[in-house]
Structure formats: C-alpha cells, structure tokens
Amino acid sequence: MKKAILLTISLFSIAGLFAGEEVRFLSDPALSPDGRKIVFIFETDLWEVSSDGGTAYRLTGMTGNESSPCFSPDGRWLSFSSTQNGNADVYVMPVGGGKTLQLTYHEGNDYPESWSWDSKMIYFTSDRNNTFGSYQVSVSGGTPERLFSDNYFNQAHSIVSSPDGSLFYFTTSWESYMFPQRKRYVGENNPDIECYNPRTGEYKRLTTWQGKDLWPSADRNGMLYFASDEYNNEYNLYTLENGEK
C-alpha cells in the first residue's frame, strides 16, 4: 500500500534518520515486504532506513530526479522512476543498492506503481499515447505492453493485481491521478475502485461513493485495501467485506 505508507513516517523520528540532523521534505516512502526497511526520496535520490529508525543510507546518486520507489514482493528488487535522461523512465535495482537497469525509453513519463506477485513484471502508469494508462514491463527489460489490450479502459492507473493474478484493481479518473490532494470535491469525476478479470473479461465497479475512493492495494491473502474520504472528508483506510465497503 504505497500511498498508505505515508502514515509510517510518523512512526519513527525523522531527526534520527540522519544521525541527529533535522531533515525536511521526505517523500514517496515504500515499505519492504518483510517490514524491515523503508525506502524514500530525499534531495531527489533514493535513501534506505530501517523501519525501527536509525541512520539512512543513500542508494542512488543519479543526475535526475528519482521518485516512486516500489519493492518487489520477493524483496529482491526496487523499481523507481528517474529523469536521468529528461523524462521519467522506469528503472530497477537490487534492494540495498547496486547496478541500475533502465527498463523504459519512451518520451512520455513512466511511474512504477506495483509488481506482479511473482516479481517478474512491473506495472507502471505512463502518459504516452496522448493520455495516461497502465502498462507492464519485465524486470529484465523488453518492450512494455499496455494492459487490458482486449478491453480498453480509459486512463487506468494505480493498478495492483490479486495474488493469483485473476484480478486487476485500479481507478480511472483525472481526479485521482492529478488532484488527489483536492478536498471536498464531490462529483462524477471522482474515482471509484474498479476491477477487471483478464481471463474472463469480467469488469466490476466495486465502490460508488461520490467522493474519492482511490489507491487500491491487495495483500498476500487477497484482501483489498483502499483509501476513501467518505467518513470525514479525510483519507482513511477501507476494505470490502462481502462486497460492502
């Protein structure tokens, strides 16, 4: 739950990350599958720190701006975006640091959002093809592929898969992609949690709140989690039980 991990920043002393130095403007925290490490962005680079706190270590020293780190489910790889060559491309590197491999080369901007559960594919959102949508690329490289090629969904993003690969969860709204910080907007442009079964072609809209339902995630047991502002106009964590929010 990449977005929800923002809450974990409050669980440890930020001052302790850099051996007593007070730091600001940390962003994009990502929690490792075993819960022991947090990777985040500081001064445009990737840094790693124990989830118990302590000294943070720089993982990248690239000339571009890094963003959107995401651990693979097996805990071996870290995907992220970098503007090393001008626009944002998807890169991958071993957890803990090492050689980086560039995976995308399009003139559009590509931002990784999640992985397949076998840690072989990276799902990312790109604004190529005149609008944004969801794509996948192999961790070893190759030509990226647009998802839902048999059933086009306009502006799909924030995509995650169920552990068995039978479902993709996502949202399709400019509001959740461009303006998730806009509070108290209620209207048809707000996002809902949607899902699609690529094996059967079945599509479902799982939520119908006129506010924001966004940032879906799934755990190893297949439980769906997402954020919503339905309760008090602030983002809280939700799930579905027997189809009910």
Buried (B, 14 or more C-beta within 10 A) or exposed (E): BBBBBBEBBEEBEBEBBBEEEEEEEBEBBBBBBEEEBBBBBBEBBBBBBBBEBBEBEEBBEBEBBBBBBBBBBEBBBBBBBBBBEEBBBBBBBEBEBEEBBEBBEBEBBBBBBBBBBEBEBBBBBBBBEEEBBBBBBBBEEEEBEBBBEEEEBEBBBBBBBBBEBBBBBBBBBBBBBEBBEEEEEEEEEBBBBBBBBBEEEEEEEBBEBEBBBBBBBBEEEEEBBBBBBBEEEEBEEBEBEEEEB
